[in-house]
């Protein structure tokens, strides 16, 4: 056998498995899972005391290539993902040029084949140039390999275009991923509108800017029956709306980011631009609601919104610096340390959030270790002690809000199609 | 010597009541320098102060400059429009370059909230915030406090109404925090579109009716209506604003006899305040200007020993 991972605790919610097993891999696929595999592997991994899970997928990253290779490239971004324990990433189309055509999609996939150790799943733009005016060639991009459409970063304001995008995407069963942000209500804001924006004298982003678009999407998803996915949901009222919509069987899913689960708007008091992202850090009440939603199942996925920025761009006045923080190299450790070790989240639930559900939403043949499935595997150690140090990042950028955090628990090995692409 | 606990003066929020009193007492003592035939003391002789203004400013910059001159400091005026900033230099690079000239104090005015905080982390010299975006304008609040103390004898227990565009005003924020710390009852009054979210948590009561606050106010602080905000539809028109919030002689009749009227300037006569009020017996607007110099002298003096001893960045 190509590879046998011995005696790890296999946590695979897709098969309702959570026990110590051997995992046998041949030709990149899972061929056997048993308490003890008799055969010998050409390579064997001793996973005693470790967690073996179907490969984690970060369904929301920015790889910046083509266009901003000074901040990140497909190579550095996917190296970072591998180091962070992710076997696949879905990359947003707001590159330069925007991924709004078959040519750009093919370029990304071609580059990924050359340089990436993990799977790259491109997301196509909803509108040409993400200008919000006319539909991009979604069908041709689908043929080239996109897994979803989104105008992340430049969300569509025109409701009619959103409706058409939902209707049209159904033809290819592609989810529409929406970065919910009403431009007029956001009003050029740079942080959450509330006590802290008042105190700090920074322009506020009204939480209603997100909530109104969430509600719009729910109304249109009900009507079109299209699959809609809310990117980086960040307020308690957004979550309430999504939860209610799901109880009415409206086909809507949502993701949250680690930073919206772990930080609040109070962090902005330092004026650190690594606390500046969109959606902005919210209130403690919002954070509490999101954490509760993680555990209850109201939230489908954790995605990082990995948004690398060149240090020169971030070292500006708070209101002039770009939005966004990196995330792929810290997400798993943060969630293990703050939510799994504390008992808020079970391991099964964590694997659903990082693997089973992203694979289901994006219709990837992943998220499971069932026989014959691709052997994408994330191996974690609940006892690993480490400190977030941005100078050790594989990412080309350093803009993390978690610098210096001491964590217990983290990824120790990333396996893609049976090949170990990273280990500690 | 009593002194301030921080290297910098970034905002009123960081000051204790004792520190505020220390600054005000010092300012009171320095006020008489203006009455001397030779308006100069040697207090900051040999010290270098840089006035770093990224935003156009006449009164604040002049006030700082006079304060520095009266303290005998060596000064350098650096205006962003005539400097390398207009060639694309970043704030940090500008700061590092100036820092290499070994100033003792940098007075900074910037349109971005938090810009002085950024400099503070980068520079060994003391940073004095001369207004950052919509955040704070601490020396203005201190001179307002000095003026109130001068005329009213105290701040504690007074009812102080701040009226107008609270949302976009750094003066409102600094004043509110300071007056609240000093035990005054602070009211923020204006149309709801110009009262920012959770403003009451800064220590102010909120009102939409100018008449309601005028009847019992001891101090009325009028804020400038910023014409440039009109495009965002905060108020329907300047005319309507004047009708509902303008401080007219008729409205002043609602106030107590000894109520004083203040304005941080520059005034829009006929918009937020009528000339006969601005120039009338209740107005202490020109006292504010005079006190501005004494207050800034006090701040510069009290910070002059606080710069870090070692440069942050070693020259090679």
Contacts between the chains, C-beta under 8 A, distances in Angstrom:
chain1	res1	chain2	res2	distance
A	187	B	232	7.5
A	193	B	197	5.4
A	194	B	197	5.3
A	194	B	198	5.9
A	195	B	197	6.8
A	195	B	198	3.8
A	195	B	201	5.0
A	197	B	196	7.3
A	197	B	197	6.8
A	198	B	173	7.8
A	198	B	196	4.2
A	198	B	197	5.5
A	198	B	198	5.5
A	198	B	199	5.7
A	198	B	201	7.5
A	198	B	202	6.9
A	199	B	13	7.6
A	199	B	173	7.7
A	199	B	201	7.8
A	199	B	202	6.7
A	200	B	113	5.8
A	200	B	114	6.9
A	200	B	135	6.0
A	201	B	113	4.0
A	201	B	132	7.1
A	201	B	133	5.2
A	201	B	134	3.8
A	201	B	135	2.9
A	201	B	136	6.8
A	201	B	170	6.0
A	201	B	173	6.2
A	202	B	113	5.1
A	202	B	114	7.4
A	202	B	133	7.3
A	202	B	134	7.5
A	202	B	135	7.5
A	203	B	134	7.7
A	204	B	196	7.5
A	204	B	197	6.4
A	270	B	117	7.7
A	271	B	113	7.4
A	271	B	114	3.3
A	271	B	117	4.9
A	271	B	118	6.5
A	312	B	90	7.7
A	315	B	90	6.8
A	315	B	92	5.7
A	316	B	90	6.4
A	316	B	91	7.0
A	317	B	91	5.9
A	317	B	110	7.2
A	317	B	112	3.5
A	317	B	114	6.6
A	317	B	115	5.1
A	317	B	118	6.7
A	318	B	112	6.5
A	318	B	113	6.7
A	318	B	114	4.7
A	319	B	112	5.0
A	319	B	113	6.8
A	319	B	114	8.0
A	319	B	133	7.1
A	320	B	112	6.4
